[in-house]
Amino acid sequence: MASFFIVLFPLGALVDNLSQIGNDFLNKTGLGFADGESDPSFLWVVGILMLIVTFIMMTIISKICHRYQSKKK
């Protein structure tokens, strides 16, 4: 849930830029049609960025927990 808000609010401009690049690619290749109203690559961009942010957050949390447990012993 936290990765969703991190992706949308602080990374909103990055999501928009990547979505526009994806839409341009889909239009040029004919794989999809992206006009001003429909945005077929937006959900893919958000989903992939959410996975990346979740991985980074889990790595950081894991390292913090590991350090805390090693100091506790």
mmCIF file of the N, C-alpha and C atoms, coordinates in Angstrom:
data_MODEL
# 
_entry.id   MODEL 
# 
loop_
_atom_site.group_PDB 
_atom_site.id 
_atom_site.type_symbol 
_atom_site.label_atom_id 
_atom_site.label_alt_id 
_atom_site.label_comp_id 
_atom_site.label_asym_id 
_atom_site.label_entity_id 
_atom_site.label_seq_id 
_atom_site.pdbx_PDB_ins_code 
_atom_site.Cartn_x 
_atom_site.Cartn_y 
_atom_site.Cartn_z 
_atom_site.occupancy 
_atom_site.B_iso_or_equiv 
_atom_site.pdbx_formal_charge 
_atom_site.auth_seq_id 
_atom_site.auth_comp_id 
_atom_site.auth_asym_id 
_atom_site.auth_atom_id 
_atom_site.pdbx_PDB_model_num 
ATOM 1   N N  . MET A 1 1  ? 0.820  -1.184  0.000   1.00 0.00 ? 1  MET A N  1 
ATOM 2   C CA . MET A 1 1  ? 0.000  0.000   0.000   1.00 0.00 ? 1  MET A CA 1 
ATOM 3   C C  . MET A 1 1  ? 0.872  1.259   0.000   1.00 0.00 ? 1  MET A C  1 
ATOM 4   N N  . ALA A 1 2  ? 1.940  1.222   0.778   1.00 0.00 ? 2  ALA A N  1 
ATOM 5   C CA . ALA A 1 2  ? 2.822  2.392   0.853   1.00 0.00 ? 2  ALA A CA 1 
ATOM 6   C C  . ALA A 1 2  ? 3.491  2.643   -0.489  1.00 0.00 ? 2  ALA A C  1 
ATOM 7   N N  . SER A 1 3  ? 3.838  1.564   -1.198  1.00 0.00 ? 3  SER A N  1 
ATOM 8   C CA . SER A 1 3  ? 4.506  1.755   -2.489  1.00 0.00 ? 3  SER A CA 1 
ATOM 9   C C  . SER A 1 3  ? 3.583  2.437   -3.495  1.00 0.00 ? 3  SER A C  1 
ATOM 10  N N  . PHE A 1 4  ? 2.282  2.211   -3.386  1.00 0.00 ? 4  PHE A N  1 
ATOM 11  C CA . PHE A 1 4  ? 1.317  2.872   -4.276  1.00 0.00 ? 4  PHE A CA 1 
ATOM 12  C C  . PHE A 1 4  ? 1.380  4.383   -4.092  1.00 0.00 ? 4  PHE A C  1 
ATOM 13  N N  . PHE A 1 5  ? 1.365  4.834   -2.835  1.00 0.00 ? 5  PHE A N  1 
ATOM 14  C CA . PHE A 1 5  ? 1.401  6.274   -2.573  1.00 0.00 ? 5  PHE A CA 1 
ATOM 15  C C  . PHE A 1 5  ? 2.767  6.877   -2.891  1.00 0.00 ? 5  PHE A C  1 
ATOM 16  N N  . ILE A 1 6  ? 3.845  6.112   -2.680  1.00 0.00 ? 6  ILE A N  1 
ATOM 17  C CA . ILE A 1 6  ? 5.169  6.603   -3.037  1.00 0.00 ? 6  ILE A CA 1 
ATOM 18  C C  . ILE A 1 6  ? 5.284  6.769   -4.541  1.00 0.00 ? 6  ILE A C  1 
ATOM 19  N N  . VAL A 1 7  ? 4.723  5.824   -5.295  1.00 0.00 ? 7  VAL A N  1 
ATOM 20  C CA . VAL A 1 7  ? 4.801  5.903   -6.754  1.00 0.00 ? 7  VAL A CA 1 
ATOM 21  C C  . VAL A 1 7  ? 3.957  7.054   -7.281  1.00 0.00 ? 7  VAL A C  1 
ATOM 22  N N  . LEU A 1 8  ? 2.759  7.233   -6.756  1.00 0.00 ? 8  LEU A N  1 
ATOM 23  C CA . LEU A 1 8  ? 1.874  8.251   -7.325  1.00 0.00 ? 8  LEU A CA 1 
ATOM 24  C C  . LEU A 1 8  ? 2.245  9.673   -6.949  1.00 0.00 ? 8  LEU A C  1 
ATOM 25  N N  . PHE A 1 9  ? 2.623  9.913   -5.706  1.00 0.00 ? 9  PHE A N  1 
ATOM 26  C CA . PHE A 1 9  ? 2.821  11.295  -5.302  1.00 0.00 ? 9  PHE A CA 1 
ATOM 27  C C  . PHE A 1 9  ? 4.245  11.808  -5.531  1.00 0.00 ? 9  PHE A C  1 
ATOM 28  N N  . PRO A 1 10 ? 5.272  11.241  -4.916  1.00 0.00 ? 10 PRO A N  1 
ATOM 29  C CA . PRO A 1 10 ? 6.608  11.783  -5.178  1.00 0.00 ? 10 PRO A CA 1 
ATOM 30  C C  . PRO A 1 10 ? 7.119  11.471  -6.590  1.00 0.00 ? 10 PRO A C  1 
ATOM 31  N N  . LEU A 1 11 ? 6.705  10.336  -7.144  1.00 0.00 ? 11 LEU A N  1 
ATOM 32  C CA . LEU A 1 11 ? 7.200  9.931   -8.463  1.00 0.00 ? 11 LEU A CA 1 
ATOM 33  C C  . LEU A 1 11 ? 6.176  10.167  -9.567  1.00 0.00 ? 11 LEU A C  1 
ATOM 34  N N  . GLY A 1 12 ? 5.224  11.042  -9.330  1.00 0.00 ? 12 GLY A N  1 
ATOM 35  C CA . GLY A 1 12 ? 4.153  11.284  -10.290 1.00 0.00 ? 12 GLY A CA 1 
ATOM 36  C C  . GLY A 1 12 ? 4.646  11.779  -11.638 1.00 0.00 ? 12 GLY A C  1 
ATOM 37  N N  . ALA A 1 13 ? 5.636  12.662  -11.647 1.00 0.00 ? 13 ALA A N  1 
ATOM 38  C CA . ALA A 1 13 ? 6.169  13.170  -12.915 1.00 0.00 ? 13 ALA A CA 1 
ATOM 39  C C  . ALA A 1 13 ? 6.887  12.061  -13.683 1.00 0.00 ? 13 ALA A C  1 
ATOM 40  N N  . LEU A 1 14 ? 7.601  11.199  -12.964 1.00 0.00 ? 14 LEU A N  1 
ATOM 41  C CA . LEU A 1 14 ? 8.277  10.071  -13.610 1.00 0.00 ? 14 LEU A CA 1 
ATOM 42  C C  . LEU A 1 14 ? 7.253  9.109   -14.214 1.00 0.00 ? 14 LEU A C  1 
ATOM 43  N N  . VAL A 1 15 ? 6.173  8.843   -13.485 1.00 0.00 ? 15 VAL A N  1 
ATOM 44  C CA . VAL A 1 15 ? 5.107  7.971   -13.997 1.00 0.00 ? 15 VAL A CA 1 
ATOM 45  C C  . VAL A 1 15 ? 4.513  8.560   -15.270 1.00 0.00 ? 15 VAL A C  1 
ATOM 46  N N  . ASP A 1 16 ? 4.265  9.851   -15.266 1.00 0.00 ? 16 ASP A N  1 
ATOM 47  C CA . ASP A 1 16 ? 3.691  10.506  -16.439 1.00 0.00 ? 16 ASP A CA 1 
ATOM 48  C C  . ASP A 1 16 ? 4.632  10.431  -17.634 1.00 0.00 ? 16 ASP A C  1 
ATOM 49  N N  . ASN A 1 17 ? 5.915  10.714  -17.419 1.00 0.00 ? 17 ASN A N  1 
ATOM 50  C CA . ASN A 1 17 ? 6.888  10.664  -18.524 1.00 0.00 ? 17 ASN A CA 1 
ATOM 51  C C  . ASN A 1 17 ? 7.032  9.255   -19.086 1.00 0.00 ? 17 ASN A C  1 
ATOM 52  N N  . LEU A 1 18 ? 7.152  8.261   -18.204 1.00 0.00 ? 18 LEU A N  1 
ATOM 53  C CA . LEU A 1 18 ? 7.271  6.881   -18.673 1.00 0.00 ? 18 LEU A CA 1 
ATOM 54  C C  . LEU A 1 18 ? 6.008  6.417   -19.385 1.00 0.00 ? 18 LEU A C  1 
ATOM 55  N N  . SER A 1 19 ? 4.873  6.879   -18.910 1.00 0.00 ? 19 SER A N  1 
ATOM 56  C CA . SER A 1 19 ? 3.606  6.529   -19.545 1.00 0.00 ? 19 SER A CA 1 
ATOM 57  C C  . SER A 1 19 ? 3.521  7.123   -20.950 1.00 0.00 ? 19 SER A C  1 
ATOM 58  N N  . GLN A 1 20 ? 3.967  8.350   -21.113 1.00 0.00 ? 20 GLN A N  1 
ATOM 59  C CA . GLN A 1 20 ? 3.964  8.983   -22.440 1.00 0.00 ? 20 GLN A CA 1 
ATOM 60  C C  . GLN A 1 20 ? 4.925  8.272   -23.390 1.00 0.00 ? 20 GLN A C  1 
ATOM 61  N N  . ILE A 1 21 ? 6.081  7.866   -22.890 1.00 0.00 ? 21 ILE A N  1 
ATOM 62  C CA . ILE A 1 21 ? 7.033  7.114   -23.715 1.00 0.00 ? 21 ILE A CA 1 
ATOM 63  C C  . ILE A 1 21 ? 6.425  5.787   -24.141 1.00 0.00 ? 21 ILE A C  1 
ATOM 64  N N  . GLY A 1 22 ? 5.781  5.117   -23.201 1.00 0.00 ? 22 GLY A N  1 
ATOM 65  C CA . GLY A 1 22 ? 5.118  3.850   -23.515 1.00 0.00 ? 22 GLY A CA 1 
ATOM 66  C C  . GLY A 1 22 ? 3.999  4.015   -24.527 1.00 0.00 ? 22 GLY A C  1 
ATOM 67  N N  . ASN A 1 23 ? 3.226  5.075   -24.392 1.00 0.00 ? 23 ASN A N  1 
ATOM 68  C CA . ASN A 1 23 ? 2.137  5.336   -25.339 1.00 0.00 ? 23 ASN A CA 1 
ATOM 69  C C  . ASN A 1 23 ? 2.683  5.643   -26.729 1.00 0.00 ? 23 ASN A C  1 
ATOM 70  N N  . ASP A 1 24 ? 3.750  6.415   -26.803 1.00 0.00 ? 24 ASP A N  1 
ATOM 71  C CA . ASP A 1 24 ? 4.367  6.697   -28.104 1.00 0.00 ? 24 ASP A CA 1 
ATOM 72  C C  . ASP A 1 24 ? 4.853  5.413   -28.765 1.00 0.00 ? 24 ASP A C  1 
ATOM 73  N N  . PHE A 1 25 ? 5.468  4.535   -27.980 1.00 0.00 ? 25 PHE A N  1 
ATOM 74  C CA . PHE A 1 25 ? 5.933  3.256   -28.510 1.00 0.00 ? 25 PHE A CA 1 
ATOM 75  C C  . PHE A 1 25 ? 4.753  2.420   -29.020 1.00 0.00 ? 25 PHE A C  1 
ATOM 76  N N  . LEU A 1 26 ? 3.679  2.369   -28.252 1.00 0.00 ? 26 LEU A N  1 
ATOM 77  C CA . LEU A 1 26 ? 2.508  1.597   -28.664 1.00 0.00 ? 26 LEU A CA 1 
ATOM 78  C C  . LEU A 1 26 ? 1.882  2.165   -29.932 1.00 0.00 ? 26 LEU A C  1 
ATOM 79  N N  . ASN A 1 27 ? 1.836  3.478   -30.040 1.00 0.00 ? 27 ASN A N  1 
ATOM 80  C CA . ASN A 1 27 ? 1.277  4.101   -31.244 1.00 0.00 ? 27 ASN A CA 1 
ATOM 81  C C  . ASN A 1 27 ? 2.144  3.827   -32.475 1.00 0.00 ? 27 ASN A C  1 
ATOM 82  N N  . LYS A 1 28 ? 3.470  3.924   -32.320 1.00 0.00 ? 28 LYS A N  1 
ATOM 83  C CA . LYS A 1 28 ? 4.367  3.733   -33.467 1.00 0.00 ? 28 LYS A CA 1 
ATOM 84  C C  . LYS A 1 28 ? 4.382  2.291   -33.956 1.00 0.00 ? 28 LYS A C  1 
ATOM 85  N N  . THR A 1 29 ? 4.292  1.342   -33.016 1.00 0.00 ? 29 THR A N  1 
ATOM 86  C CA . THR A 1 29 ? 4.346  -0.062  -33.413 1.00 0.00 ? 29 THR A CA 1 
ATOM 87  C C  . THR A 1 29 ? 2.988  -0.619  -33.800 1.00 0.00 ? 29 THR A C  1 
ATOM 88  N N  . GLY A 1 30 ? 1.928  0.079   -33.473 1.00 0.00 ? 30 GLY A N  1 
ATOM 89  C CA . GLY A 1 30 ? 0.592  -0.402  -33.787 1.00 0.00 ? 30 GLY A CA 1 
ATOM 90  C C  . GLY A 1 30 ? 0.060  -1.426  -32.791 1.00 0.00 ? 30 GLY A C  1 
ATOM 91  N N  . LEU A 1 31 ? 0.769  -1.616  -31.686 1.00 0.00 ? 31 LEU A N  1 
ATOM 92  C CA . LEU A 1 31 ? 0.326  -2.572  -30.677 1.00 0.00 ? 31 LEU A CA 1 
ATOM 93  C C  . LEU A 1 31 ? -0.832 -2.041  -29.839 1.00 0.00 ? 31 LEU A C  1 
ATOM 94  N N  . GLY A 1 32 ? -0.964 -0.759  -29.766 1.00 0.00 ? 32 GLY A N  1 
ATOM 95  C CA . GLY A 1 32 ? -2.037 -0.148  -28.988 1.00 0.00 ? 32 GLY A CA 1 
ATOM 96  C C  . GLY A 1 32 ? -2.324 1.231   -29.516 1.00 0.00 ? 32 GLY A C  1 
ATOM 97  N N  . PHE A 1 33 ? -3.463 1.759   -29.129 1.00 0.00 ? 33 PHE A N  1 
ATOM 98  C CA . PHE A 1 33 ? -3.839 3.096   -29.569 1.00 0.00 ? 33 PHE A CA 1 
ATOM 99  C C  . PHE A 1 33 ? -4.000 3.974   -28.343 1.00 0.00 ? 33 PHE A C  1 
ATOM 100 N N  . ALA A 1 34 ? -3.158 4.965   -28.238 1.00 0.00 ? 34 ALA A N  1 
ATOM 101 C CA . ALA A 1 34 ? -3.215 5.888   -27.107 1.00 0.00 ? 34 ALA A CA 1 
ATOM 102 C C  . ALA A 1 34 ? -3.522 7.275   -27.633 1.00 0.00 ? 34 ALA A C  1 
ATOM 103 N N  . ASP A 1 35 ? -4.683 7.771   -27.253 1.00 0.00 ? 35 ASP A N  1 
ATOM 104 C CA . ASP A 1 35 ? -5.014 9.159   -27.597 1.00 0.00 ? 35 ASP A CA 1 
ATOM 105 C C  . ASP A 1 35 ? -5.040 9.968   -26.307 1.00 0.00 ? 35 ASP A C  1 
ATOM 106 N N  . GLY A 1 36 ? -5.592 11.130  -26.333 1.00 0.00 ? 36 GLY A N  1 
ATOM 107 C CA . GLY A 1 36 ? -5.611 11.979  -25.148 1.00 0.00 ? 36 GLY A CA 1 
ATOM 108 C C  . GLY A 1 36 ? -6.433 11.415  -24.005 1.00 0.00 ? 36 GLY A C  1 
ATOM 109 N N  . GLU A 1 37 ? -7.412 10.575  -24.303 1.00 0.00 ? 37 GLU A N  1 
ATOM 110 C CA . GLU A 1 37 ? -8.301 10.071  -23.272 1.00 0.00 ? 37 GLU A CA 1 
ATOM 111 C C  . GLU A 1 37 ? -7.871 8.709   -22.727 1.00 0.00 ? 37 GLU A C  1 
ATOM 112 N N  . SER A 1 38 ? -7.479 7.813   -23.605 1.00 0.00 ? 38 SER A N  1 
ATOM 113 C CA . SER A 1 38 ? -7.082 6.489   -23.126 1.00 0.00 ? 38 SER A CA 1 
ATOM 114 C C  . SER A 1 38 ? -5.569 6.440   -22.945 1.00 0.00 ? 38 SER A C  1 
ATOM 115 N N  . ASP A 1 39 ? -5.158 5.758   -21.913 1.00 0.00 ? 39 ASP A N  1 
ATOM 116 C CA . ASP A 1 39 ? -3.738 5.673   -21.576 1.00 0.00 ? 39 ASP A CA 1 
ATOM 117 C C  . ASP A 1 39 ? -3.412 4.215   -21.256 1.00 0.00 ? 39 ASP A C  1 
ATOM 118 N N  . PRO A 1 40 ? -3.159 3.395   -22.287 1.00 0.00 ? 40 PRO A N  1 
ATOM 119 C CA . PRO A 1 40 ? -2.995 1.965   -22.052 1.00 0.00 ? 40 PRO A CA 1 
ATOM 120 C C  . PRO A 1 40 ? -1.751 1.573   -21.270 1.00 0.00 ? 40 PRO A C  1 
ATOM 121 N N  . SER A 1 41 ? -0.732 2.375   -21.243 1.00 0.00 ? 41 SER A N  1 
ATOM 122 C CA . SER A 1 41 ? 0.494  1.977   -20.558 1.00 0.00 ? 41 SER A CA 1 
ATOM 123 C C  . SER A 1 41 ? 0.573  2.491   -19.119 1.00 0.00 ? 41 SER A C  1 
ATOM 124 N N  . PHE A 1 42 ? -0.375 3.301   -18.690 1.00 0.00 ? 42 PHE A N  1 
ATOM 125 C CA . PHE A 1 42 ? -0.316 3.891   -17.348 1.00 0.00 ? 42 PHE A CA 1 
ATOM 126 C C  . PHE A 1 42 ? -0.297 2.819   -16.262 1.00 0.00 ? 42 PHE A C  1 
ATOM 127 N N  . LEU A 1 43 ? -1.194 1.849   -16.339 1.00 0.00 ? 43 LEU A N  1 
ATOM 128 C CA . LEU A 1 43 ? -1.261 0.819   -15.299 1.00 0.00 ? 43 LEU A CA 1 
ATOM 129 C C  . LEU A 1 43 ? -0.011 -0.054  -15.280 1.00 0.00 ? 43 LEU A C  1 
ATOM 130 N N  . TRP A 1 44 ? 0.551  -0.322  -16.462 1.00 0.00 ? 44 TRP A N  1 
ATOM 131 C CA . TRP A 1 44 ? 1.781  -1.092  -16.519 1.00 0.00 ? 44 TRP A CA 1 
ATOM 132 C C  . TRP A 1 44 ? 2.920  -0.331  -15.856 1.00 0.00 ? 44 TRP A C  1 
ATOM 133 N N  . VAL A 1 45 ? 3.018  0.962   -16.125 1.00 0.00 ? 45 VAL A N  1 
ATOM 134 C CA . VAL A 1 45 ? 4.083  1.787   -15.539 1.00 0.00 ? 45 VAL A CA 1 
ATOM 135 C C  . VAL A 1 45 ? 3.921  1.837   -14.025 1.00 0.00 ? 45 VAL A C  1 
ATOM 136 N N  . VAL A 1 46 ? 2.698  2.074   -13.552 1.00 0.00 ? 46 VAL A N  1 
ATOM 137 C CA . VAL A 1 46 ? 2.459  2.144   -12.108 1.00 0.00 ? 46 VAL A CA 1 
ATOM 138 C C  . VAL A 1 46 ? 2.769  0.796   -11.454 1.00 0.00 ? 46 VAL A C  1 
ATOM 139 N N  . GLY A 1 47 ? 2.325  -0.285  -12.066 1.00 0.00 ? 47 GLY A N  1 
ATOM 140 C CA . GLY A 1 47 ? 2.563  -1.614  -11.502 1.00 0.00 ? 47 GLY A CA 1 
ATOM 141 C C  . GLY A 1 47 ? 4.037  -1.956  -11.403 1.00 0.00 ? 47 GLY A C  1 
ATOM 142 N N  . ILE A 1 48 ? 4.782  -1.682  -12.453 1.00 0.00 ? 48 ILE A N  1 
ATOM 143 C CA . ILE A 1 48 ? 6.220  -1.994  -12.444 1.00 0.00 ? 48 ILE A CA 1 
ATOM 144 C C  . ILE A 1 48 ? 6.961  -1.117  -11.435 1.00 0.00 ? 48 ILE A C  1 
ATOM 145 N N  . LEU A 1 49 ? 6.626  0.168   -11.391 1.00 0.00 ? 49 LEU A N  1 
ATOM 146 C CA . LEU A 1 49 ? 7.272  1.048   -10.406 1.00 0.00 ? 49 LEU A CA 1 
ATOM 147 C C  . LEU A 1 49 ? 6.916  0.648   -8.978  1.00 0.00 ? 49 LEU A C  1 
ATOM 148 N N  . MET A 1 50 ? 5.682  0.173   -8.769  1.00 0.00 ? 50 MET A N  1 
ATOM 149 C CA . MET A 1 50 ? 5.299  -0.295  -7.436  1.00 0.00 ? 50 MET A CA 1 
ATOM 150 C C  . MET A 1 50 ? 6.125  -1.511  -7.029  1.00 0.00 ? 50 MET A C  1 
ATOM 151 N N  . LEU A 1 51 ? 6.383  -2.420  -7.969  1.00 0.00 ? 51 LEU A N  1 
ATOM 152 C CA . LEU A 1 51 ? 7.215  -3.584  -7.660  1.00 0.00 ? 51 LEU A CA 1 
ATOM 153 C C  . LEU A 1 51 ? 8.645  -3.170  -7.309  1.00 0.00 ? 51 LEU A C  1 
ATOM 154 N N  . ILE A 1 52 ? 9.183  -2.214  -8.061  1.00 0.00 ? 52 ILE A N  1 
ATOM 155 C CA . ILE A 1 52 ? 10.539 -1.731  -7.803  1.00 0.00 ? 52 ILE A CA 1 
ATOM 156 C C  . ILE A 1 52 ? 10.621 -1.052  -6.436  1.00 0.00 ? 52 ILE A C  1 
ATOM 157 N N  . VAL A 1 53 ? 9.657  -0.180  -6.137  1.00 0.00 ? 53 VAL A N  1 
ATOM 158 C CA . VAL A 1 53 ? 9.651  0.526   -4.853  1.00 0.00 ? 53 VAL A CA 1 
ATOM 159 C C  . VAL A 1 53 ? 9.463  -0.461  -3.702  1.00 0.00 ? 53 VAL A C  1 
ATOM 160 N N  . THR A 1 54 ? 8.603  -1.459  -3.882  1.00 0.00 ? 54 THR A N  1 
ATOM 161 C CA . THR A 1 54 ? 8.390  -2.466  -2.841  1.00 0.00 ? 54 THR A CA 1 
ATOM 162 C C  . THR A 1 54 ? 9.668  -3.255  -2.585  1.00 0.00 ? 54 THR A C  1 
ATOM 163 N N  . PHE A 1 55 ? 10.368 -3.629  -3.643  1.00 0.00 ? 55 PHE A N  1 
ATOM 164 C CA . PHE A 1 55 ? 11.636 -4.350  -3.487  1.00 0.00 ? 55 PHE A CA 1 
ATOM 165 C C  . PHE A 1 55 ? 12.651 -3.510  -2.720  1.00 0.00 ? 55 PHE A C  1 
ATOM 166 N N  . ILE A 1 56 ? 12.765 -2.242  -3.057  1.00 0.00 ? 56 ILE A N  1 
ATOM 167 C CA . ILE A 1 56 ? 13.709 -1.353  -2.370  1.00 0.00 ? 56 ILE A CA 1 
ATOM 168 C C  . ILE A 1 56 ? 13.334 -1.210  -0.899  1.00 0.00 ? 56 ILE A C  1 
ATOM 169 N N  . MET A 1 57 ? 12.041 -1.009  -0.629  1.00 0.00 ? 57 MET A N  1 
ATOM 170 C CA . MET A 1 57 ? 11.593 -0.860  0.758   1.00 0.00 ? 57 MET A CA 1 
ATOM 171 C C  . MET A 1 57 ? 11.835 -2.133  1.565   1.00 0.00 ? 57 MET A C  1 
ATOM 172 N N  . MET A 1 58 ? 11.555 -3.295  0.981   1.00 0.00 ? 58 MET A N  1 
ATOM 173 C CA . MET A 1 58 ? 11.761 -4.557  1.692   1.00 0.00 ? 58 MET A CA 1 
ATOM 174 C C  . MET A 1 58 ? 13.255 -4.808  1.953   1.00 0.00 ? 58 MET A C  1 
ATOM 175 N N  . THR A 1 59 ? 14.101 -4.422  1.020   1.00 0.00 ? 59 THR A N  1 
ATOM 176 C CA . THR A 1 59 ? 15.543 -4.570  1.211   1.00 0.00 ? 59 THR A CA 1 
ATOM 177 C C  . THR A 1 59 ? 16.028 -3.694  2.360   1.00 0.00 ? 59 THR A C  1 
ATOM 178 N N  . ILE A 1 60 ? 15.576 -2.457  2.385   1.00 0.00 ? 60 ILE A N  1 
ATOM 179 C CA . ILE A 1 60 ? 15.974 -1.535  3.453   1.00 0.00 ? 60 ILE A CA 1 
ATOM 180 C C  . ILE A 1 60 ? 15.464 -2.025  4.807   1.00 0.00 ? 60 ILE A C  1 
ATOM 181 N N  . ILE A 1 61 ? 14.207 -2.447  4.867   1.00 0.00 ? 61 ILE A N  1 
ATOM 182 C CA . ILE A 1 61 ? 13.634 -2.940  6.120   1.00 0.00 ? 61 ILE A CA 1 
ATOM 183 C C  . ILE A 1 61 ? 14.371 -4.194  6.586   1.00 0.00 ? 61 ILE A C  1 
ATOM 184 N N  . SER A 1 62 ? 14.691 -5.073  5.659   1.00 0.00 ? 62 SER A N  1 
ATOM 185 C CA . SER A 1 62 ? 15.417 -6.291  6.005   1.00 0.00 ? 62 SER A CA 1 
ATOM 186 C C  . SER A 1 62 ? 16.787 -5.977  6.579   1.00 0.00 ? 62 SER A C  1 
ATOM 187 N N  . LYS A 1 63 ? 17.504 -5.032  5.986   1.00 0.00 ? 63 LYS A N  1 
ATOM 188 C CA . LYS A 1 63 ? 18.826 -4.652  6.485   1.00 0.00 ? 63 LYS A CA 1 
ATOM 189 C C  . LYS A 1 63 ? 18.737 -4.013  7.868   1.00 0.00 ? 63 LYS A C  1 
ATOM 190 N N  . ILE A 1 64 ? 17.725 -3.184  8.079   1.00 0.00 ? 64 ILE A N  1 
ATOM 191 C CA . ILE A 1 64 ? 17.549 -2.544  9.382   1.00 0.00 ? 64 ILE A CA 1 
ATOM 192 C C  . ILE A 1 64 ? 17.232 -3.589  10.442  1.00 0.00 ? 64 ILE A C  1 
ATOM 193 N N  . CYS A 1 65 ? 16.333 -4.508  10.129  1.00 0.00 ? 65 CYS A N  1 
ATOM 194 C CA . CYS A 1 65 ? 15.978 -5.560  11.091  1.00 0.00 ? 65 CYS A CA 1 
ATOM 195 C C  . CYS A 1 65 ? 17.169 -6.463  11.388  1.00 0.00 ? 65 CYS A C  1 
ATOM 196 N N  . HIS A 1 66 ? 17.954 -6.767  10.370  1.00 0.00 ? 66 HIS A N  1 
ATOM 197 C CA . HIS A 1 66 ? 19.136 -7.616  10.563  1.00 0.00 ? 66 HIS A CA 1 
ATOM 198 C C  . HIS A 1 66 ? 20.156 -6.926  11.467  1.00 0.00 ? 66 HIS A C  1 
ATOM 199 N N  . ARG A 1 67 ? 20.368 -5.645  11.277  1.00 0.00 ? 67 ARG A N  1 
ATOM 200 C CA . ARG A 1 67 ? 21.301 -4.897  12.132  1.00 0.00 ? 67 ARG A CA 1 
ATOM 201 C C  . ARG A 1 67 ? 20.798 -4.843  13.566  1.00 0.00 ? 67 ARG A C  1 
ATOM 202 N N  . TYR A 1 68 ? 19.496 -4.626  13.728  1.00 0.00 ? 68 TYR A N  1 
ATOM 203 C CA . TYR A 1 68 ? 18.920 -4.549  15.062  1.00 0.00 ? 68 TYR A CA 1 
ATOM 204 C C  . TYR A 1 68 ? 19.050 -5.881  15.792  1.00 0.00 ? 68 TYR A C  1 
ATOM 205 N N  . GLN A 1 69 ? 18.820 -6.986  15.083  1.00 0.00 ? 69 GLN A N  1 
ATOM 206 C CA . GLN A 1 69 ? 18.922 -8.300  15.702  1.00 0.00 ? 69 GLN A CA 1 
ATOM 207 C C  . GLN A 1 69 ? 20.362 -8.656  16.047  1.00 0.00 ? 69 GLN A C  1 
ATOM 208 N N  . SER A 1 70 ? 21.317 -8.243  15.201  1.00 0.00 ? 70 SER A N  1 
ATOM 209 C CA . SER A 1 70 ? 22.716 -8.539  15.497  1.00 0.00 ? 70 SER A CA 1 
ATOM 210 C C  . SER A 1 70 ? 23.234 -7.716  16.671  1.00 0.00 ? 70 SER A C  1 
ATOM 211 N N  . LYS A 1 71 ? 22.742 -6.504  16.857  1.00 0.00 ? 71 LYS A N  1 
ATOM 212 C CA . LYS A 1 71 ? 23.148 -5.679  18.003  1.00 0.00 ? 71 LYS A CA 1 
ATOM 213 C C  . LYS A 1 71 ? 22.503 -6.178  19.286  1.00 0.00 ? 71 LYS A C  1 
ATOM 214 N N  . LYS A 1 72 ? 21.342 -6.792  19.163  1.00 0.00 ? 72 LYS A N  1 
ATOM 215 C CA . LYS A 1 72 ? 20.610 -7.257  20.326  1.00 0.00 ? 72 LYS A CA 1 
ATOM 216 C C  . LYS A 1 72 ? 21.292 -8.452  20.966  1.00 0.00 ? 72 LYS A C  1 
ATOM 217 N N  . LYS A 1 73 ? 22.005 -9.259  20.192  1.00 0.00 ? 73 LYS A N  1 
ATOM 218 C CA . LYS A 1 73 ? 22.677 -10.460 20.714  1.00 0.00 ? 73 LYS A CA 1 
ATOM 219 C C  . LYS A 1 73 ? 23.910 -10.105 21.414  1.00 0.00 ? 73 LYS A C  1 
# 
